[in-house]
């Protein structure tokens, strides 16, 4: 389908969501009886949610919450429409891969309703055993959260959810396949009960973890940690750490700038995915143990901000021991330079523009 065909055919099933006094997001209709998907963070902590349908002057109160998935930032809500509604088709998000073209439709900034942008799947990123995200180049912005991400056949393969403002066209979506179990096992929760159940989550996102004091504990490993690893193995570990920091650090910075825990959590999840990967399939025993120790430390901490730094300490410890190993190897020094120039070094401090 062409972009024009996608927006013409899908717009009647895309809605504007207004939650509480000031939250604005996007949603889309999954069945003709008024079941709507959106991001949980769009409605969390709110007892009054209204839905505006395409070219309909009447807005509808959301009557019940039909599903909540905190781990994937998804929610299903229901309205009582006066007539059967247009709905969108779900595609198979597992079939998507880097390079596939996608289209996002939403309400950027809560003002520009039904705007379409296009781009590519930049990467399909497994962040943990239970969470995969789609990194996309299609532009999204505040107000578009909860909107549909389409493949070229006009099928929904993602729910747009986050923007890395410090990056260049780095946006994120949750795979649409996470919606299927929610639709198969709906609940009946009143919005009053929902608001009470998610108030703590909403307050945490609004307040962030800015008052938490961070205690850096970068481990100092012996060079023998690399025993059993080839130079190629070491480069893979360092490259993966660099990729994780390049994605996670801007998310952390966004959380710090907006005083929003969601950025800290997103950073932690990115780091966690890399740590879990090498804890399970590390190229040598020392590397596996280093990542295992970092994950154990993170699991003992109470906030996402602390957890993100715990895994950053793990990364920095491995970067440091690689540099020390490299200083003893002439070939490595020639390849990497005295300062280990391939070493990733992205600052996680707020408003950082370093390196």
ZADO-1210 file (C-alpha; in nm, 4 decimals, padded with zeros to 6 digits):
<atoms>
<atom x="00.0000" y="00.0000" z="00.0000" code="UNK" pos="1"/>
<atom x="00.1118" y="00.3558" z="-00.0641" code="UNK" pos="2"/>
<atom x="00.1375" y="00.5995" z="00.2300" code="UNK" pos="3"/>
<atom x="-00.1760" y="00.7736" z="00.1042" code="UNK" pos="4"/>
<atom x="-00.3671" y="00.4447" z="00.0924" code="UNK" pos="5"/>
<atom x="-00.2528" y="00.3595" z="00.4452" code="UNK" pos="6"/>
<atom x="-00.3597" y="00.6901" z="00.5978" code="UNK" pos="7"/>
<atom x="-00.6895" y="00.6991" z="00.4048" code="UNK" pos="8"/>
<atom x="-00.7869" y="00.3465" z="00.5066" code="UNK" pos="9"/>
<atom x="-00.6601" y="00.3527" z="00.8665" code="UNK" pos="10"/>
<atom x="-00.7479" y="00.7018" z="00.9932" code="UNK" pos="11"/>
<atom x="-01.1096" y="00.6107" z="01.0853" code="UNK" pos="12"/>
<atom x="-00.9675" y="00.3545" z="01.3302" code="UNK" pos="13"/>
<atom x="-00.7120" y="00.5879" z="01.4942" code="UNK" pos="14"/>
<atom x="-00.8201" y="00.7944" z="01.7940" code="UNK" pos="15"/>
<atom x="-00.7015" y="01.0834" z="02.0066" code="UNK" pos="16"/>
<atom x="-00.6865" y="01.0085" z="02.3793" code="UNK" pos="17"/>
<atom x="-00.7146" y="01.2783" z="02.6465" code="UNK" pos="18"/>
<atom x="-00.6403" y="01.1625" z="03.0011" code="UNK" pos="19"/>
<atom x="-00.6887" y="01.3770" z="03.3103" code="UNK" pos="20"/>
<atom x="-00.6190" y="01.7475" z="03.2765" code="UNK" pos="21"/>
<atom x="-00.3244" y="01.7541" z="03.0393" code="UNK" pos="22"/>
<atom x="-00.2201" y="01.4175" z="02.8968" code="UNK" pos="23"/>
<atom x="-00.2706" y="01.3670" z="02.5237" code="UNK" pos="24"/>
<atom x="-00.1861" y="01.0537" z="02.3303" code="UNK" pos="25"/>
<atom x="-00.2958" y="00.8341" z="02.0459" code="UNK" pos="26"/>
<atom x="-00.4714" y="00.4997" z="02.0301" code="UNK" pos="27"/>
<atom x="-00.6211" y="00.2672" z="01.7714" code="UNK" pos="28"/>
<atom x="-00.9301" y="00.0509" z="01.7522" code="UNK" pos="29"/>
<atom x="-00.8910" y="-00.3265" z="01.7668" code="UNK" pos="30"/>
<atom x="-01.2546" y="-00.4353" z="01.7400" code="UNK" pos="31"/>
<atom x="-01.5741" y="-00.2779" z="01.6123" code="UNK" pos="32"/>
<atom x="-01.7256" y="-00.2724" z="01.9629" code="UNK" pos="33"/>
<atom x="-01.4802" y="-00.0099" z="02.0875" code="UNK" pos="34"/>
<atom x="-01.1673" y="-00.1889" z="02.2149" code="UNK" pos="35"/>
<atom x="-00.8733" y="00.0528" z="02.1910" code="UNK" pos="36"/>
<atom x="-00.4975" y="-00.0003" z="02.2333" code="UNK" pos="37"/>
<atom x="-00.2605" y="00.2667" z="02.3629" code="UNK" pos="38"/>
<atom x="00.0463" y="00.3125" z="02.5838" code="UNK" pos="39"/>
<atom x="-00.0052" y="00.2610" z="02.9556" code="UNK" pos="40"/>
<atom x="00.1879" y="00.5784" z="03.0373" code="UNK" pos="41"/>
<atom x="-00.0693" y="00.7842" z="02.8432" code="UNK" pos="42"/>
<atom x="-00.3484" y="00.6977" z="03.0892" code="UNK" pos="43"/>
<atom x="-00.1782" y="00.5744" z="03.4088" code="UNK" pos="44"/>
<atom x="-00.3033" y="00.7302" z="03.7307" code="UNK" pos="45"/>
<atom x="-00.6087" y="00.8826" z="03.5605" code="UNK" pos="46"/>
<atom x="-00.9720" y="00.8062" z="03.6399" code="UNK" pos="47"/>
<atom x="-01.1161" y="01.0174" z="03.3557" code="UNK" pos="48"/>
<atom x="-01.0131" y="00.9298" z="03.0007" code="UNK" pos="49"/>
<atom x="-01.1906" y="01.0536" z="02.6889" code="UNK" pos="50"/>
<atom x="-01.1581" y="00.9336" z="02.3316" code="UNK" pos="51"/>
<atom x="-01.2077" y="01.1411" z="02.0180" code="UNK" pos="52"/>
<atom x="-01.2934" y="00.9457" z="01.7031" code="UNK" pos="53"/>
<atom x="-01.1988" y="01.0438" z="01.3512" code="UNK" pos="54"/>
<atom x="-01.4152" y="01.3294" z="01.2178" code="UNK" pos="55"/>
<atom x="-01.6639" y="01.2816" z="01.5019" code="UNK" pos="56"/>
<atom x="-01.7576" y="01.5945" z="01.7013" code="UNK" pos="57"/>
<atom x="-01.8561" y="01.3821" z="02.0016" code="UNK" pos="58"/>
<atom x="-01.5917" y="01.2513" z="02.2402" code="UNK" pos="59"/>
<atom x="-01.6544" y="00.9285" z="02.4279" code="UNK" pos="60"/>
<atom x="-01.5687" y="00.8478" z="02.7888" code="UNK" pos="61"/>
<atom x="-01.3597" y="00.5364" z="02.8291" code="UNK" pos="62"/>
<atom x="-01.5754" y="00.3078" z="03.0421" code="UNK" pos="63"/>
<atom x="-01.3415" y="00.0269" z="03.1489" code="UNK" pos="64"/>
<atom x="-00.9798" y="-00.0805" z="03.1365" code="UNK" pos="65"/>
<atom x="-00.9679" y="-00.4116" z="02.9493" code="UNK" pos="66"/>
<atom x="-00.5962" y="-00.4929" z="02.9955" code="UNK" pos="67"/>
<atom x="-00.2792" y="-00.3602" z="03.1571" code="UNK" pos="68"/>
<atom x="00.0758" y="-00.4662" z="03.0684" code="UNK" pos="69"/>
<atom x="00.3290" y="-00.2652" z="03.2698" code="UNK" pos="70"/>
<atom x="00.6282" y="-00.4516" z="03.1312" code="UNK" pos="71"/>
<atom x="00.5500" y="-00.3496" z="02.7744" code="UNK" pos="72"/>
<atom x="00.3829" y="-00.0127" z="02.8499" code="UNK" pos="73"/>
<atom x="00.0532" y="-00.1221" z="02.6949" code="UNK" pos="74"/>
<atom x="-00.3103" y="-00.0849" z="02.7919" code="UNK" pos="75"/>
<atom x="-00.6456" y="-00.1680" z="02.6389" code="UNK" pos="76"/>
<atom x="-00.9487" y="00.0481" z="02.7116" code="UNK" pos="77"/>
<atom x="-01.3077" y="00.0309" z="02.5954" code="UNK" pos="78"/>
<atom x="-01.5657" y="00.2866" z="02.4884" code="UNK" pos="79"/>
<atom x="-01.9359" y="00.2385" z="02.4104" code="UNK" pos="80"/>
<atom x="-01.9789" y="00.3603" z="02.0516" code="UNK" pos="81"/>
<atom x="-02.3156" y="00.4393" z="01.8969" code="UNK" pos="82"/>
<atom x="-02.2389" y="00.2205" z="01.5934" code="UNK" pos="83"/>
<atom x="-01.9808" y="-00.0378" z="01.4896" code="UNK" pos="84"/>
<atom x="-01.6373" y="00.1172" z="01.4411" code="UNK" pos="85"/>
<atom x="-01.3641" y="00.0739" z="01.1849" code="UNK" pos="86"/>
<atom x="-01.0745" y="-00.1346" z="01.3165" code="UNK" pos="87"/>
<atom x="-00.7120" y="-00.2041" z="01.2281" code="UNK" pos="88"/>
<atom x="-00.5498" y="-00.5350" z="01.1426" code="UNK" pos="89"/>
<atom x="-00.2580" y="-00.6637" z="01.3481" code="UNK" pos="90"/>
<atom x="00.0365" y="-00.7945" z="01.1497" code="UNK" pos="91"/>
<atom x="00.3111" y="-01.0273" z="01.2668" code="UNK" pos="92"/>
<atom x="00.5739" y="-00.8068" z="01.4308" code="UNK" pos="93"/>
<atom x="00.8074" y="-01.1074" z="01.4603" code="UNK" pos="94"/>
<atom x="00.8411" y="-01.0990" z="01.0823" code="UNK" pos="95"/>
<atom x="00.9887" y="-00.7467" z="01.0842" code="UNK" pos="96"/>
<atom x="01.3611" y="-00.6919" z="01.0436" code="UNK" pos="97"/>
<atom x="01.6084" y="-00.4085" z="00.9919" code="UNK" pos="98"/>
<atom x="01.5492" y="-00.2328" z="00.6624" code="UNK" pos="99"/>
<atom x="01.1724" y="-00.2892" z="00.6437" code="UNK" pos="100"/>
<atom x="00.9742" y="00.0257" z="00.5667" code="UNK" pos="101"/>
<atom x="00.7230" y="00.1441" z="00.8260" code="UNK" pos="102"/>
<atom x="00.4691" y="00.4237" z="00.8694" code="UNK" pos="103"/>
<atom x="00.3578" y="00.5930" z="01.1924" code="UNK" pos="104"/>
<atom x="00.0333" y="00.7865" z="01.2372" code="UNK" pos="105"/>
<atom x="-00.0402" y="00.9932" z="01.5471" code="UNK" pos="106"/>
<atom x="-00.1122" y="01.3310" z="01.7039" code="UNK" pos="107"/>
<atom x="00.2277" y="01.5033" z="01.7330" code="UNK" pos="108"/>
<atom x="00.2415" y="01.7479" z="02.0254" code="UNK" pos="109"/>
<atom x="-00.1315" y="01.6903" z="02.0720" code="UNK" pos="110"/>
<atom x="-00.1989" y="01.9418" z="01.7957" code="UNK" pos="111"/>
<atom x="-00.1246" y="01.7961" z="01.4513" code="UNK" pos="112"/>
<atom x="-00.3874" y="01.5220" z="01.4391" code="UNK" pos="113"/>
<atom x="-00.3498" y="01.2307" z="01.1970" code="UNK" pos="114"/>
<atom x="00.0029" y="01.3085" z="01.0846" code="UNK" pos="115"/>
<atom x="00.1889" y="01.0355" z="00.8977" code="UNK" pos="116"/>
<atom x="00.5646" y="00.9827" z="00.8892" code="UNK" pos="117"/>
<atom x="00.7649" y="00.7085" z="00.7253" code="UNK" pos="118"/>
<atom x="01.0990" y="00.5460" z="00.7843" code="UNK" pos="119"/>
<atom x="01.2707" y="00.2132" z="00.8343" code="UNK" pos="120"/>
<atom x="01.3097" y="-00.0467" z="01.1026" code="UNK" pos="121"/>
<atom x="01.6614" y="00.0471" z="01.2139" code="UNK" pos="122"/>
<atom x="01.7026" y="-00.2512" z="01.4452" code="UNK" pos="123"/>
<atom x="01.4950" y="-00.5141" z="01.6206" code="UNK" pos="124"/>
<atom x="01.6505" y="-00.5035" z="01.9675" code="UNK" pos="125"/>
<atom x="01.5985" y="-00.7788" z="02.2277" code="UNK" pos="126"/>
<atom x="01.6469" y="-00.5957" z="02.5588" code="UNK" pos="127"/>
<atom x="01.5659" y="-00.8895" z="02.7861" code="UNK" pos="128"/>
<atom x="01.4072" y="-01.2334" z="02.7538" code="UNK" pos="129"/>
<atom x="01.0664" y="-01.0676" z="02.7958" code="UNK" pos="130"/>
<atom x="01.1139" y="-00.7445" z="02.6032" code="UNK" pos="131"/>
<atom x="01.2020" y="-00.6669" z="02.2427" code="UNK" pos="132"/>
<atom x="01.1717" y="-00.3178" z="02.0951" code="UNK" pos="133"/>
<atom x="01.1625" y="-00.1869" z="01.7407" code="UNK" pos="134"/>
<atom x="01.4064" y="00.0966" z="01.6788" code="UNK" pos="135"/>
<atom x="01.2637" y="00.3039" z="01.3942" code="UNK" pos="136"/>
<atom x="01.3641" y="00.6079" z="01.1917" code="UNK" pos="137"/>
<atom x="01.0034" y="00.7203" z="01.1344" code="UNK" pos="138"/>
<atom x="00.9605" y="01.0474" z="01.3247" code="UNK" pos="139"/>
<atom x="00.7328" y="01.0484" z="01.6298" code="UNK" pos="140"/>
<atom x="00.6819" y="01.3042" z="01.9053" code="UNK" pos="141"/>
<atom x="00.4892" y="01.3661" z="02.2254" code="UNK" pos="142"/>
<atom x="00.1211" y="01.3154" z="02.1582" code="UNK" pos="143"/>
<atom x="00.1925" y="01.0261" z="01.9230" code="UNK" pos="144"/>
<atom x="00.2533" y="00.7803" z="02.2077" code="UNK" pos="145"/>
<atom x="00.0226" y="00.4819" z="02.1730" code="UNK" pos="146"/>
<atom x="-00.0209" y="00.5270" z="01.7996" code="UNK" pos="147"/>
<atom x="00.0000" y="00.2503" z="01.5399" code="UNK" pos="148"/>
<atom x="00.3122" y="00.1633" z="01.3422" code="UNK" pos="149"/>
<atom x="00.2258" y="00.0078" z="01.0060" code="UNK" pos="150"/>
<atom x="00.4075" y="-00.2205" z="00.7661" code="UNK" pos="151"/>
<atom x="00.3731" y="-00.1754" z="00.3892" code="UNK" pos="152"/>
<atom x="00.0552" y="-00.3853" z="00.3866" code="UNK" pos="153"/>
<atom x="-00.1297" y="-00.1491" z="00.6202" code="UNK" pos="154"/>
<atom x="-00.1032" y="-00.3896" z="00.9148" code="UNK" pos="155"/>
<atom x="-00.0151" y="-00.2699" z="01.2656" code="UNK" pos="156"/>
<atom x="00.3193" y="-00.4179" z="01.3664" code="UNK" pos="157"/>
<atom x="00.4043" y="-00.1811" z="01.6541" code="UNK" pos="158"/>
<atom x="00.2863" y="00.0748" z="01.9080" code="UNK" pos="159"/>
<atom x="00.4967" y="00.3922" z="01.9061" code="UNK" pos="160"/>
<atom x="00.6158" y="00.4607" z="02.2570" code="UNK" pos="161"/>
<atom x="00.9363" y="00.6634" z="02.3042" code="UNK" pos="162"/>
<atom x="01.1657" y="00.9182" z="02.1434" code="UNK" pos="163"/>
<atom x="01.5385" y="00.9627" z="02.2008" code="UNK" pos="164"/>
<atom x="01.5570" y="01.3395" z="02.1638" code="UNK" pos="165"/>
<atom x="01.9370" y="01.3510" z="02.1777" code="UNK" pos="166"/>
<atom x="01.9707" y="01.1073" z="01.8882" code="UNK" pos="167"/>
<atom x="01.9230" y="01.1518" z="01.5176" code="UNK" pos="168"/>
<atom x="01.5890" y="00.9958" z="01.4186" code="UNK" pos="169"/>
<atom x="01.6033" y="00.7321" z="01.6935" code="UNK" pos="170"/>
<atom x="01.2499" y="00.6354" z="01.7936" code="UNK" pos="171"/>
<atom x="01.1085" y="00.3256" z="01.9576" code="UNK" pos="172"/>
<atom x="00.7978" y="00.1112" z="01.9238" code="UNK" pos="173"/>
<atom x="00.6664" y="-00.1906" z="02.1128" code="UNK" pos="174"/>
<atom x="00.5981" y="-00.4926" z="01.8873" code="UNK" pos="175"/>
<atom x="00.2279" y="-00.5404" z="01.8195" code="UNK" pos="176"/>
<atom x="00.2454" y="-00.9114" z="01.9015" code="UNK" pos="177"/>
<atom x="00.2482" y="-00.8146" z="02.2702" code="UNK" pos="178"/>
<atom x="-00.1144" y="-00.7032" z="02.2218" code="UNK" pos="179"/>
<atom x="-00.2420" y="-01.0479" z="02.1275" code="UNK" pos="180"/>
<atom x="-00.2414" y="-01.2079" z="02.4766" code="UNK" pos="181"/>
<atom x="-00.4060" y="-00.8942" z="02.6175" code="UNK" pos="182"/>
<atom x="-00.6887" y="-00.9284" z="02.3676" code="UNK" pos="183"/>
<atom x="-00.7259" y="-01.2992" z="02.4397" code="UNK" pos="184"/>
<atom x="-00.7499" y="-01.2525" z="02.8171" code="UNK" pos="185"/>
<atom x="-00.9304" y="-00.9225" z="02.8813" code="UNK" pos="186"/>
<atom x="-01.0172" y="-00.7921" z="03.2265" code="UNK" pos="187"/>
<atom x="-01.2959" y="-00.5672" z="03.3563" code="UNK" pos="188"/>
<atom x="-01.1390" y="-00.2903" z="03.5676" code="UNK" pos="189"/>
<atom x="-01.3131" y="00.0340" z="03.6498" code="UNK" pos="190"/>
<atom x="-01.1194" y="00.3528" z="03.5905" code="UNK" pos="191"/>
<atom x="-01.1435" y="00.4432" z="03.9584" code="UNK" pos="192"/>
<atom x="-00.9726" y="00.1159" z="04.0506" code="UNK" pos="193"/>
<atom x="-00.7243" y="00.1610" z="03.7665" code="UNK" pos="194"/>
<atom x="-00.6318" y="00.5119" z="03.8827" code="UNK" pos="195"/>
<atom x="-00.5656" y="00.3852" z="04.2349" code="UNK" pos="196"/>
<atom x="-00.3661" y="00.0856" z="04.1106" code="UNK" pos="197"/>
<atom x="-00.1422" y="00.2952" z="03.8834" code="UNK" pos="198"/>
<atom x="-00.1132" y="00.6148" z="04.0898" code="UNK" pos="199"/>
<atom x="00.2199" y="00.5080" z="04.2374" code="UNK" pos="200"/>
<atom x="00.3532" y="00.4302" z="03.8899" code="UNK" pos="201"/>
<atom x="00.2300" y="00.7658" z="03.7594" code="UNK" pos="202"/>
<atom x="00.3801" y="00.9550" z="04.0522" code="UNK" pos="203"/>
<atom x="00.7130" y="00.7793" z="03.9986" code="UNK" pos="204"/>
<atom x="00.7163" y="00.8760" z="03.6312" code="UNK" pos="205"/>
<atom x="00.6338" y="01.2370" z="03.7146" code="UNK" pos="206"/>
<atom x="00.8799" y="01.2687" z="04.0023" code="UNK" pos="207"/>
<atom x="01.1610" y="01.0542" z="03.8660" code="UNK" pos="208"/>
<atom x="01.4459" y="00.9328" z="04.0830" code="UNK" pos="209"/>
<atom x="01.6344" y="01.2614" z="04.0957" code="UNK" pos="210"/>
<atom x="01.6750" y="01.2557" z="04.4737" code="UNK" pos="211"/>
<atom x="01.8461" y="00.9165" z="04.4708" code="UNK" pos="212"/>
<atom x="02.2173" y="00.9425" z="04.5447" code="UNK" pos="213"/>
<atom x="02.4342" y="00.7361" z="04.3125" code="UNK" pos="214"/>
<atom x="02.7358" y="00.5501" z="04.4496" code="UNK" pos="215"/>
<atom x="02.9701" y="00.4462" z="04.1701" code="UNK" pos="216"/>
<atom x="03.1264" y="00.1031" z="04.2186" code="UNK" pos="217"/>
<atom x="03.3272" y="00.0320" z="03.9041" code="UNK" pos="218"/>
<atom x="03.4873" y="-00.3110" z="03.9491" code="UNK" pos="219"/>
<atom x="03.8628" y="-00.3455" z="03.8986" code="UNK" pos="220"/>
<atom x="03.9161" y="-00.6779" z="03.7225" code="UNK" pos="221"/>
<atom x="04.2428" y="-00.8646" z="03.6822" code="UNK" pos="222"/>
<atom x="04.3611" y="-00.8925" z="03.3235" code="UNK" pos="223"/>
<atom x="04.3115" y="-01.2682" z="03.3502" code="UNK" pos="224"/>
<atom x="03.9377" y="-01.2027" z="03.3198" code="UNK" pos="225"/>
<atom x="03.9965" y="-01.2303" z="02.9440" code="UNK" pos="226"/>
<atom x="04.1424" y="-01.5820" z="02.9702" code="UNK" pos="227"/>
<atom x="03.9785" y="-01.7951" z="02.7048" code="UNK" pos="228"/>
<atom x="03.8653" y="-01.4944" z="02.5004" code="UNK" pos="229"/>
<atom x="04.0171" y="-01.4136" z="02.1628" code="UNK" pos="230"/>
<atom x="04.0836" y="-01.0565" z="02.0548" code="UNK" pos="231"/>
<atom x="03.7789" y="-01.0887" z="01.8287" code="UNK" pos="232"/>
<atom x="03.5717" y="-01.1923" z="02.1322" code="UNK" pos="233"/>
<atom x="03.6962" y="-00.8887" z="02.3259" code="UNK" pos="234"/>
<atom x="03.6078" y="-00.6561" z="02.0392" code="UNK" pos="235"/>
<atom x="03.2562" y="-00.8038" z="02.0247" code="UNK" pos="236"/>
<atom x="03.2075" y="-00.7417" z="02.3973" code="UNK" pos="237"/>
<atom x="03.3359" y="-00.3839" z="02.3676" code="UNK" pos="238"/>
<atom x="03.1288" y="-00.3168" z="02.0562" code="UNK" pos="239"/>
<atom x="02.8122" y="-00.4452" z="02.2246" code="UNK" pos="240"/>
<atom x="02.8813" y="-00.2307" z="02.5303" code="UNK" pos="241"/>
<atom x="02.9297" y="00.0699" z="02.3043" code="UNK" pos="242"/>
<atom x="02.6020" y="00.0043" z="02.1235" code="UNK" pos="243"/>
<atom x="02.4167" y="-00.0297" z="02.4554" code="UNK" pos="244"/>
<atom x="02.5587" y="00.2972" z="02.5882" code="UNK" pos="245"/>
<atom x="02.4869" y="00.4794" z="02.2611" code="UNK" pos="246"/>
<atom x="02.1182" y="00.3809" z="02.2915" code="UNK" pos="247"/>
<atom x="02.0784" y="00.3833" z="02.6704" code="UNK" pos="248"/>
<atom x="02.2637" y="00.6987" z="02.7719" code="UNK" pos="249"/>
<atom x="02.0403" y="00.9363" z="02.5702" code="UNK" pos="250"/>
<atom x="01.7355" y="00.7662" z="02.7224" code="UNK" pos="251"/>
<atom x="01.8803" y="00.8224" z="03.0692" code="UNK" pos="252"/>
<atom x="01.9553" y="01.1865" z="02.9866" code="UNK" pos="253"/>
<atom x="01.6002" y="01.2342" z="02.8638" code="UNK" pos="254"/>
<atom x="01.4685" y="01.1005" z="03.1950" code="UNK" pos="255"/>
<atom x="01.6965" y="01.3325" z="03.3893" code="UNK" pos="256"/>
<atom x="01.5976" y="01.6369" z="03.1860" code="UNK" pos="257"/>
<atom x="01.2245" y="01.5656" z="03.2124" code="UNK" pos="258"/>
<atom x="01.2389" y="01.4355" z="03.5739" code="UNK" pos="259"/>
<atom x="01.0753" y="01.1203" z="03.4444" code="UNK" pos="260"/>
<atom x="01.1533" y="00.7673" z="03.5600" code="UNK" pos="261"/>
<atom x="01.0570" y="00.6248" z="03.2200" code="UNK" pos="262"/>
<atom x="01.3888" y="00.7403" z="03.0753" code="UNK" pos="263"/>
<atom x="01.5865" y="00.5791" z="03.3561" code="UNK" pos="264"/>
<atom x="01.3943" y="00.2560" z="03.3156" code="UNK" pos="265"/>
<atom x="01.4413" y="00.2516" z="02.9386" code="UNK" pos="266"/>
<atom x="01.8159" y="00.3001" z="02.9845" code="UNK" pos="267"/>
<atom x="01.8300" y="00.0213" z="03.2404" code="UNK" pos="268"/>
<atom x="01.6400" y="-00.2149" z="03.0106" code="UNK" pos="269"/>
<atom x="01.8819" y="-00.1481" z="02.7242" code="UNK" pos="270"/>
<atom x="02.1802" y="-00.2161" z="02.9505" code="UNK" pos="271"/>
<atom x="02.0083" y="-00.5182" z="03.1011" code="UNK" pos="272"/>
<atom x="01.9592" y="-00.6746" z="02.7583" code="UNK" pos="273"/>
<atom x="02.3313" y="-00.6579" z="02.6824" code="UNK" pos="274"/>
<atom x="02.4241" y="-00.7880" z="03.0276" code="UNK" pos="275"/>
<atom x="02.1849" y="-01.0831" z="03.0012" code="UNK" pos="276"/>
<atom x="02.3182" y="-01.1682" z="02.6557" code="UNK" pos="277"/>
<atom x="02.6779" y="-01.2003" z="02.7776" code="UNK" pos="278"/>
<atom x="02.5874" y="-01.3579" z="03.1104" code="UNK" pos="279"/>
<atom x="02.4297" y="-01.6389" z="02.9109" code="UNK" pos="280"/>
<atom x="02.6549" y="-01.6570" z="02.6043" code="UNK" pos="281"/>
<atom x="02.9726" y="-01.4773" z="02.7055" code="UNK" pos="282"/>
<atom x="03.2845" y="-01.5875" z="02.5149" code="UNK" pos="283"/>
<atom x="03.4773" y="-01.6762" z="02.8317" code="UNK" pos="284"/>
<atom x="03.4130" y="-01.7496" z="03.1985" code="UNK" pos="285"/>
<atom x="03.5419" y="-01.4178" z="03.3351" code="UNK" pos="286"/>
<atom x="03.3152" y="-01.2128" z="03.1088" code="UNK" pos="287"/>
<atom x="03.0103" y="-01.4191" z="03.2029" code="UNK" pos="288"/>
<atom x="03.0854" y="-01.3718" z="03.5725" code="UNK" pos="289"/>
<atom x="03.1403" y="-00.9966" z="03.5329" code="UNK" pos="290"/>
<atom x="02.7983" y="-00.9492" z="03.3746" code="UNK" pos="291"/>
<atom x="02.6381" y="-01.1870" z="03.6249" code="UNK" pos="292"/>
<atom x="02.7780" y="-00.9832" z="03.9134" code="UNK" pos="293"/>
<atom x="02.6460" y="-00.6621" z="03.7577" code="UNK" pos="294"/>
<atom x="02.2971" y="-00.8059" z="03.7154" code="UNK" pos="295"/>
<atom x="02.2938" y="-00.9318" z="04.0742" code="UNK" pos="296"/>
<atom x="02.3942" y="-00.5891" z="04.2024" code="UNK" pos="297"/>
<atom x="02.1286" y="-00.4194" z="03.9898" code="UNK" pos="298"/>
<atom x="01.8600" y="-00.6582" z="04.1165" code="UNK" pos="299"/>
<atom x="01.9396" y="-00.5581" z="04.4750" code="UNK" pos="300"/>
<atom x="01.8745" y="-00.1873" z="04.4110" code="UNK" pos="301"/>
<atom x="01.5440" y="-00.0091" z="04.4467" code="UNK" pos="302"/>
<atom x="01.5245" y="00.2407" z="04.1597" code="UNK" pos="303"/>
<atom x="01.5771" y="00.2269" z="03.7856" code="UNK" pos="304"/>
<atom x="01.8257" y="00.5121" z="03.8131" code="UNK" pos="305"/>
<atom x="02.0464" y="00.3083" z="04.0480" code="UNK" pos="306"/>
<atom x="02.0054" y="-00.0050" z="03.8382" code="UNK" pos="307"/>
<atom x="02.1138" y="00.1762" z="03.5229" code="UNK" pos="308"/>
<atom x="02.4292" y="00.3016" z="03.6949" code="UNK" pos="309"/>
<atom x="02.5039" y="-00.0424" z="03.8391" code="UNK" pos="310"/>
<atom x="02.5186" y="-00.1882" z="03.4895" code="UNK" pos="311"/>
<atom x="02.7086" y="00.1147" z="03.3612" code="UNK" pos="312"/>
<atom x="02.9668" y="00.0369" z="03.6323" code="UNK" pos="313"/>
<atom x="02.9820" y="-00.3175" z="03.4947" code="UNK" pos="314"/>
<atom x="03.0440" y="-00.1823" z="03.1457" code="UNK" pos="315"/>
<atom x="03.3088" y="00.0640" z="03.2630" code="UNK" pos="316"/>
<atom x="03.4902" y="-00.2088" z="03.4558" code="UNK" pos="317"/>
<atom x="03.5207" y="-00.4189" z="03.1408" code="UNK" pos="318"/>
<atom x="03.6262" y="-00.1177" z="02.9352" code="UNK" pos="319"/>
<atom x="03.8981" y="-00.0418" z="03.1899" code="UNK" pos="320"/>
<atom x="04.0354" y="-00.3970" z="03.2031" code="UNK" pos="321"/>
<atom x="04.0395" y="-00.4133" z="02.8234" code="UNK" pos="322"/>
<atom x="04.2439" y="-00.0939" z="02.8141" code="UNK" pos="323"/>
<atom x="04.4912" y="-00.2376" z="03.0676" code="UNK" pos="324"/>
<atom x="04.5176" y="-00.5611" z="02.8707" code="UNK" pos="325"/>
<atom x="04.5685" y="-00.3656" z="02.5506" code="UNK" pos="326"/>
<atom x="04.8541" y="-00.1628" z="02.7038" code="UNK" pos="327"/>
<atom x="05.0537" y="-00.4875" z="02.7380" code="UNK" pos="328"/>
<atom x="05.0050" y="-00.5912" z="02.3764" code="UNK" pos="329"/>
<atom x="05.1914" y="-00.4013" z="02.1041" code="UNK" pos="330"/>
<atom x="04.9566" y="-00.5141" z="01.8281" code="UNK" pos="331"/>
<atom x="04.6565" y="-00.4007" z="02.0317" code="UNK" pos="332"/>
<atom x="04.8194" y="-00.0663" z="02.1109" code="UNK" pos="333"/>
<atom x="04.8829" y="-00.0109" z="01.7420" code="UNK" pos="334"/>
<atom x="04.5230" y="-00.0967" z="01.6589" code="UNK" pos="335"/>
<atom x="04.3499" y="00.0874" z="01.9395" code="UNK" pos="336"/>
<atom x="04.5955" y="00.3616" z="02.0370" code="UNK" pos="337"/>
<atom x="04.7259" y="00.4470" z="02.3848" code="UNK" pos="338"/>
<atom x="04.3843" y="00.5699" z="02.4993" code="UNK" pos="339"/>
<atom x="04.1881" y="00.2780" z="02.3549" code="UNK" pos="340"/>
<atom x="04.0065" y="00.4940" z="02.1009" code="UNK" pos="341"/>
<atom x="03.7573" y="00.2222" z="02.0190" code="UNK" pos="342"/>
<atom x="03.6535" y="00.2330" z="02.3826" code="UNK" pos="343"/>
<atom x="03.2918" y="00.3567" z="02.4147" code="UNK" pos="344"/>
<atom x="03.2606" y="00.6537" z="02.6476" code="UNK" pos="345"/>
<atom x="02.9215" y="00.8207" z="02.6597" code="UNK" pos="346"/>
<atom x="02.8409" y="01.0394" z="02.9596" code="UNK" pos="347"/>
<atom x="02.5138" y="00.9651" z="03.1385" code="UNK" pos="348"/>
<atom x="02.4944" y="01.2979" z="03.3174" code="UNK" pos="349"/>
<atom x="02.2025" y="01.5292" z="03.2411" code="UNK" pos="350"/>
<atom x="02.2512" y="01.7737" z="02.9518" code="UNK" pos="351"/>
<atom x="02.5708" y="01.5978" z="02.8518" code="UNK" pos="352"/>
<atom x="02.7085" y="01.6621" z="02.5050" code="UNK" pos="353"/>
<atom x="03.0363" y="01.4858" z="02.5688" code="UNK" pos="354"/>
<atom x="03.1829" y="01.2331" z="02.3303" code="UNK" pos="355"/>
</atoms>
